[in-house]
Amino acid sequence: MGLPAESIPLPILPSFDFEAEMMDRFGLPVAGIDEAGRGPWAGPVVVAAVILNPNRIPEGLNDSKLLTPEAREDRYVEIMATACVAIAIGHVGRIDRDNILQASLWGMRAAFRGLQVPKACALIDGNILPKRFPGKARAIVGGDGLSLSVAAASIIAKVTRDRIMVRLARRYRRYGWESNKGYGTPEHARAVKQHGVCTHHRRSFAPVERALRLLENRGIAVPMEED
C-alpha cells in the first residue's frame, strides 16, 4: 500500500491586507518601512520607506532575503518607477555613537519624513516602533514576508546597501565586500585579522573591537585607509 497523502502548506506570500486595513481605518496612504544591514561589521545601515500605488503594484514582491540578486534588481527598478520611495542611510559614525538599534530607528523616522507626503501612516518591520515617529504606525514581526509595502521597502534597502558596499569594495579591496557585503564571513574575519580595519568598520561591534585589541597587543599599527 502507498503512504497516505500529506497536505503540504503553501508558502505565505505578502499581501496588501495590512495596508488596506490601515487605509480604511485612517484614510491615509500607507508606507512600508524596512532596513538592511543591522548585522554586518562594516558599512552603513540603510532604511527605505515605500508607498505603493495600489493600482500599479509590481509582481513578485517578497522578503528581499528570499529573492535572487537578479530578481531584487528587477523589482527595485519597478518599485522606483511606480512607487513613492525615500531612503535614509545611517553611516558608521552614527552606528558607533548611538548603537545599531538607535541608528536603525533614526533611519525609520528619517526615511518616513523623506517621503514628503503631508499625511501618511506606516507599517514597520519588526517589533519596535521608533519613539517620536512622525505618524501613526504599526510594527509587524516578519513584515517583509507579510506586507507588500514592507517587502518593497526591504528590496529597496537591500539593493541600495549592496550597491554601496560594492562601490566601497573597489577602494577597500582587501575585505571582499563585493561578495560578503561587510558581514562577518571567514574571508572578512581573516582580512581584519591580517590588515586591521578601515574607517567603514563598526568599531562598536564586538568582533571588530576584539580584532583591534589583538592588533594593539601585538604592537601592530592599525591602518585606517587603503590605497
Phi and psi in degrees as GROMACS dihedral restraints (atoms count N, CA, C in turn):
[ dihedral_restraints ]
;  ai    aj    ak    al  type     phi  dphi    fc
    3     4     5     6     1   -78.6    20    10
    4     5     6     7     1   163.3    20    10
    6     7     8     9     1   -74.8    20    10
    7     8     9    10     1   148.7    20    10
    9    10    11    12     1   -64.5    20    10
   10    11    12    13     1   145.3    20    10
   12    13    14    15     1   -66.5    20    10
   13    14    15    16     1   140.6    20    10
   15    16    17    18     1  -106.1    20    10
   16    17    18    19     1   140.2    20    10
   18    19    20    21     1   -84.4    20    10
   19    20    21    22     1   122.1    20    10
   21    22    23    24     1   -99.7    20    10
   22    23    24    25     1   117.5    20    10
   24    25    26    27     1   -63.5    20    10
   25    26    27    28     1   136.8    20    10
   27    28    29    30     1   -75.5    20    10
   28    29    30    31     1   145.0    20    10
   30    31    32    33     1   -63.5    20    10
   31    32    33    34     1   142.2    20    10
   33    34    35    36     1   -79.8    20    10
   34    35    36    37     1   125.9    20    10
   36    37    38    39     1  -106.4    20    10
   37    38    39    40     1   150.9    20    10
   39    40    41    42     1   -59.9    20    10
   40    41    42    43     1   148.1    20    10
   42    43    44    45     1  -131.8    20    10
   43    44    45    46     1   179.4    20    10
   45    46    47    48     1  -100.9    20    10
   46    47    48    49     1    15.2    20    10
   48    49    50    51     1   -65.9    20    10
   49    50    51    52     1   -44.5    20    10
   51    52    53    54     1   -62.6    20    10
   52    53    54    55     1   -40.5    20    10
   54    55    56    57     1   -63.8    20    10
   55    56    57    58     1   -45.0    20    10
   57    58    59    60     1   -61.7    20    10
   58    59    60    61     1   -38.7    20    10
   60    61    62    63     1   -63.4    20    10
   61    62    63    64     1   -45.1    20    10
   63    64    65    66     1   -68.8    20    10
   64    65    66    67     1   -37.3    20    10
   66    67    68    69     1   -64.1    20    10
   67    68    69    70     1   -40.4    20    10
   69    70    71    72     1   -66.0    20    10
   70    71    72    73     1   -38.0    20    10
   72    73    74    75     1   -74.3    20    10
   73    74    75    76     1   -43.7    20    10
   75    76    77    78     1  -109.4    20    10
   76    77    78    79     1   -13.8    20    10
   78    79    80    81     1    66.7    20    10
   79    80    81    82     1    30.8    20    10
   81    82    83    84     1  -128.0    20    10
   82    83    84    85     1   155.3    20    10
   84    85    86    87     1   -65.0    20    10
   85    86    87    88     1   154.3    20    10
   87    88    89    90     1  -118.9    20    10
   88    89    90    91     1   127.9    20    10
   90    91    92    93     1  -100.2    20    10
   91    92    93    94     1   136.8    20    10
   93    94    95    96     1   -92.1    20    10
   94    95    96    97     1   138.4    20    10
   96    97    98    99     1  -129.6    20    10
   97    98    99   100     1   132.0    20    10
   99   100   101   102     1  -152.6    20    10
  100   101   102   103     1   162.6    20    10
  102   103   104   105     1  -123.4    20    10
  103   104   105   106     1   164.2    20    10
  105   106   107   108     1  -136.8    20    10
  106   107   108   109     1   135.9    20    10
  108   109   110   111     1   100.4    20    10
  109   110   111   112     1    31.0    20    10
  111   112   113   114     1   -77.0    20    10
  112   113   114   115     1   -29.1    20    10
  114   115   116   117     1   -93.2    20    10
  115   116   117   118     1   -21.3    20    10
  117   118   119   120     1   -63.3    20    10
  118   119   120   121     1   161.6    20    10
  120   121   122   123     1   -83.6    20    10
  121   122   123   124     1   -16.5    20    10
  123   124   125   126     1  -143.6    20    10
  124   125   126   127     1   157.0    20    10
  126   127   128   129     1    89.2    20    10
  127   128   129   130     1   171.2    20    10
  129   130   131   132     1   -80.6    20    10
  130   131   132   133     1   167.8    20    10
  132   133   134   135     1   -98.6    20    10
  133   134   135   136     1   136.0    20    10
  135   136   137   138     1  -118.6    20    10
  136   137   138   139     1   130.8    20    10
  138   139   140   141     1  -119.6    20    10
  139   140   141   142     1   136.1    20    10
  141   142   143   144     1  -122.3    20    10
  142   143   144   145     1   144.7    20    10
  144   145   146   147     1  -122.2    20    10
  145   146   147   148     1   132.2    20    10
  147   148   149   150     1  -135.1    20    10
  148   149   150   151     1   127.0    20    10
  150   151   152   153     1  -107.6    20    10
  151   152   153   154     1   109.8    20    10
  153   154   155   156     1   -75.7    20    10
  154   155   156   157     1   147.1    20    10
  156   157   158   159     1   -80.8    20    10
  157   158   159   160     1   114.4    20    10
  159   160   161   162     1   -56.7    20    10
  160   161   162   163     1   -22.0    20    10
  162   163   164   165     1   -93.9    20    10
  163   164   165   166     1    -3.5    20    10
  165   166   167   168     1  -141.5    20    10
  166   167   168   169     1    50.3    20    10
  168   169   170   171     1   -80.1    20    10
  169   170   171   172     1   121.3    20    10
  171   172   173   174     1   -60.0    20    10
  172   173   174   175     1   148.0    20    10
  174   175   176   177     1   -78.9    20    10
  175   176   177   178     1   155.5    20    10
  177   178   179   180     1    80.0    20    10
  178   179   180   181     1    15.8    20    10
  180   181   182   183     1   -72.0    20    10
  181   182   183   184     1   135.9    20    10
  183   184   185   186     1  -162.8    20    10
  184   185   186   187     1   172.6    20    10
  186   187   188   189     1   -46.8    20    10
  187   188   189   190     1   126.4    20    10
  189   190   191   192     1   -58.5    20    10
  190   191   192   193     1   -28.5    20    10
  192   193   194   195     1   -68.1    20    10
  193   194   195   196     1   -18.6    20    10
  195   196   197   198     1   -94.9    20    10
  196   197   198   199     1    -1.4    20    10
  198   199   200   201     1  -105.7    20    10
  199   200   201   202     1   150.4    20    10
  201   202   203   204     1   -72.2    20    10
  202   203   204   205     1   158.9    20    10
  204   205   206   207     1   -54.8    20    10
  205   206   207   208     1   -37.8    20    10
  207   208   209   210     1   -66.1    20    10
  208   209   210   211     1   -42.3    20    10
  210   211   212   213     1   -66.1    20    10
  211   212   213   214     1   -38.5    20    10
  213   214   215   216     1   -61.7    20    10
  214   215   216   217     1   -43.9    20    10
  216   217   218   219     1   -62.7    20    10
  217   218   219   220     1   -42.2    20    10
  219   220   221   222     1   -62.5    20    10
  220   221   222   223     1   -46.0    20    10
  222   223   224   225     1   -65.9    20    10
  223   224   225   226     1   -36.8    20    10
  225   226   227   228     1   -55.8    20    10
  226   227   228   229     1   -48.9    20    10
  228   229   230   231     1   -60.6    20    10
  229   230   231   232     1   -43.0    20    10
  231   232   233   234     1   -67.0    20    10
  232   233   234   235     1   -41.6    20    10
  234   235   236   237     1   -63.8    20    10
  235   236   237   238     1   -46.4    20    10
  237   238   239   240     1   -61.5    20    10
  238   239   240   241     1   -29.4    20    10
  240   241   242   243     1   -83.3    20    10
  241   242   243   244     1   -19.4    20    10
  243   244   245   246     1  -122.8    20    10
  244   245   246   247     1   -10.4    20    10
  246   247   248   249     1  -122.8    20    10
  247   248   249   250     1   168.4    20    10
  249   250   251   252     1   -91.7    20    10
  250   251   252   253     1   121.7    20    10
  252   253   254   255     1  -131.2    20    10
  253   254   255   256     1   138.9    20    10
  255   256   257   258     1  -138.2    20    10
  256   257   258   259     1   146.6    20    10
  258   259   260   261     1  -129.8    20    10
  259   260   261   262     1   137.2    20    10
  261   262   263   264     1  -122.0    20    10
  262   263   264   265     1   137.8    20    10
  264   265   266   267     1  -118.0    20    10
  265   266   267   268     1   116.9    20    10
  267   268   269   270     1   -94.6    20    10
  268   269   270   271     1   106.0    20    10
  270   271   272   273     1   -76.3    20    10
  271   272   273   274     1   171.2    20    10
  273   274   275   276     1   -60.8    20    10
  274   275   276   277     1   -36.9    20    10
  276   277   278   279     1   -58.4    20    10
  277   278   279   280     1   -41.6    20    10
  279   280   281   282     1   -68.4    20    10
  280   281   282   283     1   -41.0    20    10
  282   283   284   285     1   -61.1    20    10
  283   284   285   286     1   -46.5    20    10
  285   286   287   288     1   -69.8    20    10
  286   287   288   289     1   -31.4    20    10
  288   289   290   291     1   -76.8    20    10
  289   290   291   292     1   -44.5    20    10
  291   292   293   294     1  -104.8    20    10
  292   293   294   295     1   -18.4    20    10
  294   295   296   297     1    90.6    20    10
  295   296   297   298     1   160.3    20    10
  297   298   299   300     1   -67.0    20    10
  298   299   300   301     1   -35.3    20    10
  300   301   302   303     1   -63.9    20    10
  301   302   303   304     1   -48.7    20    10
  303   304   305   306     1   -65.8    20    10
  304   305   306   307     1   -35.4    20    10
  306   307   308   309     1   -64.3    20    10
  307   308   309   310     1   -37.8    20    10
  309   310   311   312     1   -67.8    20    10
  310   311   312   313     1   -42.9    20    10
  312   313   314   315     1   -65.9    20    10
  313   314   315   316     1   -39.2    20    10
  315   316   317   318     1   -57.5    20    10
  316   317   318   319     1   -44.9    20    10
  318   319   320   321     1   -62.4    20    10
  319   320   321   322     1   -34.4    20    10
  321   322   323   324     1   -64.5    20    10
  322   323   324   325     1   -44.4    20    10
  324   325   326   327     1   -64.2    20    10
  325   326   327   328     1   -44.3    20    10
  327   328   329   330     1   -66.5    20    10
  328   329   330   331     1   -41.6    20    10
  330   331   332   333     1   -65.3    20    10
  331   332   333   334     1   -41.5    20    10
  333   334   335   336     1   -62.2    20    10
  334   335   336   337     1   -44.6    20    10
  336   337   338   339     1   -63.5    20    10
  337   338   339   340     1   -34.8    20    10
  339   340   341   342     1   -65.1    20    10
  340   341   342   343     1   -17.4    20    10
  342   343   344   345     1   -64.7    20    10
  343   344   345   346     1   -25.7    20    10
  345   346   347   348     1    55.1    20    10
  346   347   348   349     1    37.4    20    10
  348   349   350   351     1   -96.9    20    10
  349   350   351   352     1   125.4    20    10
  351   352   353   354     1   -52.3    20    10
  352   353   354   355     1   -44.5    20    10
  354   355   356   357     1  -140.4    20    10
  355   356   357   358     1   130.7    20    10
  357   358   359   360     1  -158.8    20    10
  358   359   360   361     1   168.5    20    10
  360   361   362   363     1  -127.3    20    10
  361   362   363   364     1   176.8    20    10
  363   364   365   366     1  -143.1    20    10
  364   365   366   367     1   148.0    20    10
  366   367   368   369     1  -110.4    20    10
  367   368   369   370     1   123.5    20    10
  369   370   371   372     1  -116.8    20    10
  370   371   372   373     1   129.8    20    10
  372   373   374   375     1   -68.9    20    10
  373   374   375   376     1   131.5    20    10
  375   376   377   378     1   119.5    20    10
  376   377   378   379     1  -165.2    20    10
  378   379   380   381     1  -121.6    20    10
  379   380   381   382     1    13.7    20    10
  381   382   383   384     1  -128.0    20    10
  382   383   384   385     1   131.2    20    10
  384   385   386   387     1   -97.1    20    10
  385   386   387   388     1   131.5    20    10
  387   388   389   390     1   -62.8    20    10
  388   389   390   391     1   140.0    20    10
  390   391   392   393     1   -66.1    20    10
  391   392   393   394     1   149.4    20    10
  393   394   395   396     1    58.9    20    10
  394   395   396   397     1    32.0    20    10
  396   397   398   399     1   -67.5    20    10
  397   398   399   400     1   133.2    20    10
  399   400   401   402     1   -82.4    20    10
  400   401   402   403     1    44.4    20    10
  402   403   404   405     1   173.1    20    10
  403   404   405   406     1   168.6    20    10
  405   406   407   408     1   -70.1    20    10
  406   407   408   409     1   139.2    20    10
  408   409   410   411     1  -148.7    20    10
  409   410   411   412     1   155.4    20    10
  411   412   413   414     1  -133.7    20    10
  412   413   414   415     1   132.2    20    10
  414   415   416   417     1   -91.8    20    10
  415   416   417   418     1   137.2    20    10
  417   418   419   420     1  -130.5    20    10
  418   419   420   421     1   115.4    20    10
  420   421   422   423     1   -66.0    20    10
  421   422   423   424     1   128.7    20    10
  423   424   425   426     1    70.6    20    10
  424   425   426   427     1    26.2    20    10
  426   427   428   429     1   -61.2    20    10
  427   428   429   430     1   -29.1    20    10
  429   430   431   432     1   -68.4    20    10
  430   431   432   433     1   -15.0    20    10
  432   433   434   435     1  -104.7    20    10
  433   434   435   436     1     1.7    20    10
  435   436   437   438     1  -119.6    20    10
  436   437   438   439     1   -33.8    20    10
  438   439   440   441     1  -112.9    20    10
  439   440   441   442     1   131.1    20    10
  441   442   443   444     1   -63.6    20    10
  442   443   444   445     1   -36.9    20    10
  444   445   446   447     1   -68.4    20    10
  445   446   447   448     1   -41.4    20    10
  447   448   449   450     1   -68.6    20    10
  448   449   450   451     1   -37.9    20    10
  450   451   452   453     1   -59.9    20    10
  451   452   453   454     1   -43.3    20    10
  453   454   455   456     1   -61.5    20    10
  454   455   456   457     1   -41.8    20    10
  456   457   458   459     1   -64.2    20    10
  457   458   459   460     1   -37.3    20    10
  459   460   461   462     1   -64.6    20    10
  460   461   462   463     1   -36.4    20    10
  462   463   464   465     1   -68.6    20    10
  463   464   465   466     1   -46.2    20    10
  465   466   467   468     1   -61.2    20    10
  466   467   468   469     1   -45.1    20    10
  468   469   470   471     1   -64.1    20    10
  469   470   471   472     1   -44.5    20    10
  471   472   473   474     1   -65.1    20    10
  472   473   474   475     1   -47.9    20    10
  474   475   476   477     1   -64.5    20    10
  475   476   477   478     1   -42.3    20    10
  477   478   479   480     1   -59.8    20    10
  478   479   480   481     1   -47.3    20    10
  480   481   482   483     1   -67.1    20    10
  481   482   483   484     1   -41.5    20    10
  483   484   485   486     1   -58.7    20    10
  484   485   486   487     1   -41.0    20    10
  486   487   488   489     1   -64.4    20    10
  487   488   489   490     1   -39.9    20    10
  489   490   491   492     1   -60.6    20    10
  490   491   492   493     1   -46.1    20    10
  492   493   494   495     1   -67.9    20    10
  493   494   495   496     1   -34.5    20    10
  495   496   497   498     1   -64.6    20    10
  496   497   498   499     1   -41.2    20    10
  498   499   500   501     1   -64.2    20    10
  499   500   501   502     1   -43.6    20    10
  501   502   503   504     1   -63.4    20    10
  502   503   504   505     1   -32.9    20    10
  504   505   506   507     1   -63.5    20    10
  505   506   507   508     1   -25.7    20    10
  507   508   509   510     1   -69.0    20    10
  508   509   510   511     1   -27.0    20    10
  510   511   512   513     1   -94.5    20    10
  511   512   513   514     1   -40.6    20    10
  513   514   515   516     1  -105.3    20    10
  514   515   516   517     1    76.8    20    10
  516   517   518   519     1   -73.1    20    10
  517   518   519   520     1   -21.6    20    10
  519   520   521   522     1   -72.7    20    10
  520   521   522   523     1   -17.8    20    10
  522   523   524   525     1   -96.6    20    10
  523   524   525   526     1    -7.6    20    10
  525   526   527   528     1    69.6    20    10
  526   527   528   529     1    29.9    20    10
  528   529   530   531     1   -66.2    20    10
  529   530   531   532     1   -21.3    20    10
  531   532   533   534     1   -63.6    20    10
  532   533   534   535     1   -23.1    20    10
  534   535   536   537     1  -110.6    20    10
  535   536   537   538     1   -40.9    20    10
  537   538   539   540     1   -91.9    20    10
  538   539   540   541     1    -9.3    20    10
  540   541   542   543     1    55.2    20    10
  541   542   543   544     1    26.3    20    10
  543   544   545   546     1    91.1    20    10
  544   545   546   547     1    -2.3    20    10
  546   547   548   549     1   -73.5    20    10
  547   548   549   550     1   163.1    20    10
  549   550   551   552     1   -82.8    20    10
  550   551   552   553     1    60.1    20    10
  552   553   554   555     1   -75.6    20    10
  553   554   555   556     1   163.3    20    10
  555   556   557   558     1   -56.0    20    10
  556   557   558   559     1   -39.1    20    10
  558   559   560   561     1   -59.9    20    10
  559   560   561   562     1   -46.7    20    10
  561   562   563   564     1   -65.6    20    10
  562   563   564   565     1   -42.8    20    10
  564   565   566   567     1   -61.1    20    10
  565   566   567   568     1   -42.7    20    10
  567   568   569   570     1   -62.6    20    10
  568   569   570   571     1   -40.9    20    10
  570   571   572   573     1   -65.4    20    10
  571   572   573   574     1   -41.3    20    10
  573   574   575   576     1   -65.0    20    10
  574   575   576   577     1   -42.2    20    10
  576   577   578   579     1   -62.7    20    10
  577   578   579   580     1   -37.9    20    10
  579   580   581   582     1   -83.2    20    10
  580   581   582   583     1   -40.7    20    10
  582   583   584   585     1  -112.1    20    10
  583   584   585   586     1    -8.0    20    10
  585   586   587   588     1    84.0    20    10
  586   587   588   589     1  -158.1    20    10
  588   589   590   591     1  -120.4    20    10
  589   590   591   592     1   169.7    20    10
  591   592   593   594     1  -121.9    20    10
  592   593   594   595     1  -176.6    20    10
  594   595   596   597     1   -67.2    20    10
  595   596   597   598     1   -14.7    20    10
  597   598   599   600     1   -96.1    20    10
  598   599   600   601     1     3.3    20    10
  600   601   602   603     1   -83.2    20    10
  601   602   603   604     1   145.4    20    10
  603   604   605   606     1   -86.4    20    10
  604   605   606   607     1    96.8    20    10
  606   607   608   609     1   -67.8    20    10
  607   608   609   610     1   -17.0    20    10
  609   610   611   612     1   -80.7    20    10
  610   611   612   613     1    -9.0    20    10
  612   613   614   615     1   -82.7    20    10
  613   614   615   616     1   134.9    20    10
  615   616   617   618     1   -54.0    20    10
  616   617   618   619     1   -46.1    20    10
  618   619   620   621     1   -62.1    20    10
  619   620   621   622     1   -35.7    20    10
  621   622   623   624     1   -71.2    20    10
  622   623   624   625     1   -41.3    20    10
  624   625   626   627     1   -59.1    20    10
  625   626   627   628     1   -43.6    20    10
  627   628   629   630     1   -63.2    20    10
  628   629   630   631     1   -41.6    20    10
  630   631   632   633     1   -63.3    20    10
  631   632   633   634     1   -40.6    20    10
  633   634   635   636     1   -64.1    20    10
  634   635   636   637     1   -43.7    20    10
  636   637   638   639     1   -62.9    20    10
  637   638   639   640     1   -40.2    20    10
  639   640   641   642     1   -62.7    20    10
  640   641   642   643     1   -44.6    20    10
  642   643   644   645     1   -65.5    20    10
  643   644   645   646     1   -40.8    20    10
  645   646   647   648     1   -65.0    20    10
  646   647   648   649     1   -39.4    20    10
  648   649   650   651     1   -64.4    20    10
  649   650   651   652     1   -28.3    20    10
  651   652   653   654     1   -85.5    20    10
  652   653   654   655     1    -3.1    20    10
  654   655   656   657     1    73.0    20    10
  655   656   657   658     1    26.3    20    10
  657   658   659   660     1   -96.9    20    10
  658   659   660   661     1   129.5    20    10
  660   661   662   663     1   -66.7    20    10
  661   662   663   664     1   137.7    20    10
  663   664   665   666     1   -93.3    20    10
  664   665   666   667     1   114.3    20    10
  666   667   668   669     1   -70.0    20    10
  667   668   669   670     1   141.6    20    10
  669   670   671   672     1  -103.1    20    10
  670   671   672   673     1   -25.2    20    10
  672   673   674   675     1  -135.9    20    10
  673   674   675   676     1   160.6    20    10
  675   676   677   678     1  -123.8    20    10
  676   677   678   679     1   153.3    20    10
